[in-house]
Amino acid sequence: MNTSSIATDYLVIGAGATAMAFVDTLLDESDANVLMVDRHAQPGGHWNDAYPFVRLHQPSAFYGVNSRVLGSGRMDESEWGGGLYELASGAEIVCYFDQLMHQRFLPSGRVHYFPMHNYEGNRSDSHCITSLLTGDSKPVQVRRKLVDATIAQTAVPSTHSPHYRVAPGIRCIPLNDLPKISQPYLRYVVVGGGKTGIDACLWLLQNGVAANRIQWIVPNTSWLLDRANIQPGPENFVRTIGSLANQFEAIGAADSIPDLFLRLENAGELLRIDKTIEPTAFRAATVSQGELHALRGISDVVHLGRVRAIETNGISLEKGSIAGNSDALYIDCSASAIPTIPEGSVKAFDGDRINLVTVSSYQILFSAAVIAYVESHLDDQAQMNALCGVVPVPHSPVDWIKMWVAYLDNQRQWKHHAGLSNWLAQCRLHLLPSVLRSLQEGDPEKLAVLNRFAQARQSAFGNLPRILQAIADSTQKT
């Protein structure tokens, strides 16, 4: 055992996307030294384990770290791309973080990086990390704080076994192995209705598998976002700001969650694949109109809850059973990407520990950058947590409104801190300022939609208590 101690200001558990976004801003906003420890051999966290054809579900321009743009700003002119801004591939993202580590972090002389190491916890008066290759342990003296970048624990199928039984002889593979198959199958059965399930279906269709050879088991039908509504670039100013105005107008006028989501759908903000089924889930997956049309071409969609077992003679589900197929390939997409964090169970700043939670809607990397700024410039933890209130990651329609309640409250807090407000105005990861920077003085169309957005947000503030009360009343009845 190596007993030589290492000293650092911040010990960051993880070198995934959120950890990288935090450290990037910390380097700019402080003089701190950082030690990053991660089980992977290179930066990028779960992106190292993702399936080969994975892509972002948001434009590359809104992802990554504050100091470095991801992607080239090109448009996706593919069959289903819709001419929208590019979505970075998993390989691009891993390369991006690797370059960030070796071209910015390590050359700074303030970051020490220990890949293939495990954080073992706090032992007596120091923290401990252990090499996964040699077993050697190192004590780490942390002068300021421990930073937990593993709160989200993003899961991908390749690192999680199915939560259902698979009988011997059944061919069931994680999504990662789909490009490796070397023979055709009569049927392709996709298990899972979330982002990975969508990606699996689209990949099969793109690679020539006819829609009638795909069976899609969807435990929970989800609301989807139209990717065209949130796009960077000055040419998209009116639509992007208008999309936010649509959402706030729906919140301002709705009297219940079903009413709210119907308004959002009518405004083109939310989509559903099958209009005859009321979605019970919302996980912020995005699709283009071309992708939506392609997914609607799959007619064999099973809505009988989660899979319990795949047997040689059939599939057992929560709400019934269906026939199996001896010449079928089952593709497991059932891992829950981001687990639910119980409300109130964690906060961003907790004594000598920082938790990289989400403090904005959808964008956890932007959130990590905000937390790093606040850590660098404030020392009153009550105020710090007020500025970085936890915004729940949505899993259900009710979560969507809870997300906006928490995020709008954070925005109100941010306005009252001059330093943070000025930093946010220049932060490339912050959606609204990045779009507003393209506003030209005297442009009547853009000014009109901006005014509509401001009025709609005030209306949403005023109606939120009524919607929350409606949710509480509905919960009590059930």
RALIN-V612821 format. One line per field, one symbol per residue. psi: psi as a letter, one per 20 degrees, with the letter a starting at -180 (. if undefined). A space follows every 10 residues. Layout:
# RALIN-V612821
psi: ???
This chain:
# RALIN-V612821
psi: pojpqpqqgp oooqkaghgg hghghhhhir kqqppppqhr irricihhir qhjqrqjqqh hjrbrhipqp ajjrqojrgj hjjrqqoqrg gggggghghg giigggihji pppnrkqppi aoodjrrpqp pigiiqqpqp oohfqpoojj ghlpqqhijp qqkrpoqqip opqqhhigii qjqqqhqoop opjbghgghg ghggghkjpq hijppoongo pqqqqohihn qrqhijgggg hhghggghhg ghiqjrgggg hgghghijhq qqgoiipoqi qojkqqqrhg gggghiiohm ppmkaqphqo rhjrpprhka qrqapilqpp ookipogoqp oppjiqrgon ckpppnrpjr pgnhggghgg hggghhiqjo hghghhhlqp oppphrhhhg hhghggghgg hhhhhjoggg ghghhiohio gghhghijpp pjohgghghg ggggghhghg ghighgghhh gghhhhh.
